[in-house]
């Protein structure tokens, strides 16, 4: 598991974060991963799904950068048509 949304009070969010961390969840990792390699060897696609007014976090930017450096397509989708 690589991503999660935390909800509730600060104490509940903290407990959720600790539980996810113990299971290996990495902050900022893309919400959606499509890893099928295309017929011409195209890399997989990693999408961060956002709804305005939310913004991309520094951890999400770092993941996008690292994935792109590794040859993957990594994008942010703000709308279902993106």
C-alpha positions as a Python dict, from the first residue, in 0.01 Angstrom:
ca = {
    (1, 'X'): (0, 0, 0),
    (2, 'X'): (141, 334, -95),
    (3, 'X'): (-123, 605, -42),
    (4, 'X'): (-392, 704, 202),
    (5, 'X'): (-635, 978, 297),
    (6, 'X'): (-656, 1059, 667),
    (7, 'X'): (-979, 1177, 826),
    (8, 'X'): (-1109, 1264, 1172),
    (9, 'X'): (-966, 1453, 1468),
    (10, 'X'): (-595, 1528, 1500),
    (11, 'X'): (-555, 1230, 1735),
    (12, 'X'): (-739, 999, 1493),
    (13, 'X'): (-534, 1125, 1198),
    (14, 'X'): (-212, 1070, 1394),
    (15, 'X'): (-315, 713, 1481),
    (16, 'X'): (-408, 644, 1118),
    (17, 'X'): (-75, 786, 998),
    (18, 'X'): (119, 565, 1239),
    (19, 'X'): (-74, 257, 1129),
    (20, 'X'): (-13, 334, 761),
    (21, 'X'): (356, 402, 827),
    (22, 'X'): (388, 64, 998),
    (23, 'X'): (239, -99, 684),
    (24, 'X'): (489, 73, 452),
    (25, 'X'): (276, 357, 313),
    (26, 'X'): (492, 632, 161),
    (27, 'X'): (376, 996, 188),
    (28, 'X'): (308, 1165, -144),
    (29, 'X'): (296, 854, -364),
    (30, 'X'): (57, 873, -661),
    (31, 'X'): (-311, 787, -611),
    (32, 'X'): (-338, 576, -925),
    (33, 'X'): (-78, 355, -1092),
    (34, 'X'): (-127, 204, -1437),
    (35, 'X'): (176, -16, -1485),
    (36, 'X'): (94, -200, -1805),
    (37, 'X'): (381, -155, -2051),
    (38, 'X'): (260, -55, -2395),
    (39, 'X'): (321, -246, -2718),
    (40, 'X'): (613, -15, -2805),
    (41, 'X'): (762, -36, -2454),
    (42, 'X'): (601, 283, -2321),
    (43, 'X'): (629, 314, -1943),
    (44, 'X'): (345, 296, -1694),
    (45, 'X'): (143, 597, -1585),
    (46, 'X'): (125, 741, -1232),
    (47, 'X'): (-156, 988, -1157),
    (48, 'X'): (-205, 1217, -860),
    (49, 'X'): (-577, 1296, -842),
    (50, 'X'): (-662, 1643, -711),
    (51, 'X'): (-976, 1844, -650),
    (52, 'X'): (-950, 2222, -629),
    (53, 'X'): (-859, 2398, -400),
    (54, 'X'): (-620, 2118, -289),
    (55, 'X'): (-260, 2157, -398),
    (56, 'X'): (23, 1920, -479),
    (57, 'X'): (242, 1868, -171),
    (58, 'X'): (623, 1880, -174),
    (59, 'X'): (629, 1501, -113),
    (60, 'X'): (402, 1450, -417),
    (61, 'X'): (626, 1674, -630),
    (62, 'X'): (930, 1471, -525),
    (63, 'X'): (760, 1142, -617),
    (64, 'X'): (660, 1288, -957),
    (65, 'X'): (1018, 1403, -1018),
    (66, 'X'): (1167, 1070, -914),
    (67, 'X'): (921, 870, -1126),
    (68, 'X'): (991, 1087, -1430),
    (69, 'X'): (1366, 1045, -1379),
    (70, 'X'): (1307, 669, -1379),
    (71, 'X'): (1135, 695, -1719),
    (72, 'X'): (771, 682, -1609),
    (73, 'X'): (494, 923, -1699),
    (74, 'X'): (374, 1095, -1380),
    (75, 'X'): (104, 1362, -1393),
    (76, 'X'): (-152, 1548, -1183),
    (77, 'X'): (-516, 1525, -1291),
    (78, 'X'): (-739, 1811, -1177),
    (79, 'X'): (-1042, 1708, -1378),
    (80, 'X'): (-1165, 1377, -1516),
    (81, 'X'): (-1081, 1500, -1870),
    (82, 'X'): (-712, 1565, -1785),
}
